[in-house]
Amino acid sequence: MSALPQPQFPHKALRFLTAGSVDDGKSTLIGRLLFDSRAILADQLDHLHVRAAGAPIDLSLLTDGLEAEREQGITIDVAYRYFATPQRKFIIADAPGHEQYTRNMVTAAAGSDAAVVLVDITKLDLAARPLQLLPQTRRHTLLAQLLRVPSIVFAVNKLDAVADPGPAFGAVASALSAFAAEAGVVPAGIVPVSALRGDNVTTPMDVAWYHGPTLLQILEGLPTAQERTDAPFSLPVQYVARETSAGPGVGEQPRVLWGRIAQGQVRVGDALQVFPSGERARVTALRRAGSAIAAATAGQSAGVVLDRQLDVSRGDWLSAPGTLAPARRFSATLAWLDTEPATPGRKYWVRHGNRWVQARLAAITHRLDIHTLQPAAAQTLAVNDIGEVVFELQQPLPLAPYTRNRVGGALIVVDPASHRTSGALLVKAVADAA
């Protein structure tokens, strides 16, 4: 008996999220992708048939796992699902559409290679000119752009529910193109779909007004996010372990400094500098997944062994000598996620890499009006607002603009009283060095 052909995956697995407004069909779209790619277990499928009781299968139940989600028919938490085609593997994040759960969407977007922003065509006034998009469509697109999600795809859903889908899709596509151009977004695609029926999700539509690719075909060809390998090496230390040697010199226990490389690359023999102490040392060995390696590059987790004992702990940074400068004041884009407004003068905790530092919101420069995409004066930032702010740190951090370094330029803001994650900070410029 000949062996069955094995799927080939020429590309790295693509991590993408679905985003958009409430009831745009995000969970149903993911259910359709899982169903059509045969990534559903037999018992799951039987359960769906039993719940349907002769009615059409509700594919959204494949991702809405919380009892409250099933009761209310909404997505609350981010659900991750996996599937594969002969061309590629995929990791999907189903993000909530409700404004109050925008923080969960930000969490999903931060590690994604692509965002599929769904647009429910039945919610739009197709007769209006210019056609107005929903606020959450605009907000989620802007957040994905701010978080540097490499590819953004617009999927115009529920084409089966409009009388004349061709002109309707054309009007929505024009509105999306105009919004994207104004926001500085270059869409990877604008595609018509019906997640419920499966039109143009994995199977091409047989219509005269659209001859483009299916949503799945676009996803199969998208690039994955690549950390910069041509930049100076930097690594935030996550933990320190002591390793027992089994070879010559048994009894030696070198300290291994573990973390995920933020950018650049490191080789055995390279000179490194520790932040914040400023001490220098040389790399004598590298570890990865329990094995010795000669080099490691951005995006990989690695363990670094130095040629001398230094006081290095979680939250410190390893870098190429002279490349990390301490900073106490910086300007940044702030996506505010807390119901308690952001107010100048308030103190918060911020996390940068693996280090926690107290900080103060020094000023709010402006708030972004998501409808006009223009800056607007603001004294505070309310939940789901996006603004430009200035922060001051109690202790210096090795900050970098987010556009150059996604790890070195990203911080999380936490309320010290409620311990809620209050916002996401993306560094624009370091105001001064400490």
Buried (B, 14 or more C-beta within 10 A) or exposed (E): EEEEEEEEEEEEEBBBBBBBBBBBBBBBBBBBBBBBBEBBEEEBBEBBEEEEEEEEBBBBBBBBEEEEBBEEEBBBBBBEBEBBBEBBBBBBBBBBBBBEBBBBBBBBBBEBBBBBBBBBBBBBEBEEEEBBBBEBBBBBBBBBBBBBBBBBBBBBBBBBBBEEBBEBBBBBBBBBBEBBEEBEBEBBBBBBBBBBBBBBBBEBBEBEEBEEBBBBBBBBBBEBBEBBEEBBBBBBBBEBEEBEEEEEEEEEEBBBBBBBBBBBBBEBEBEBBBBBEEBBBEBEBBBBEEEEBEBBBBBBBBBBBBBEEBEBEBBBBBBBBEBBBBBBBBBBBBBBBBEBBBEBEBEBBBBBBBBBBEBBBBEBBEBBEBEEEEEEEBEBBBBBBBBBBBBBBEEBBBBBBBEEBBBBBBBBBBBEEEEBBBBBBBBBEBBEEE
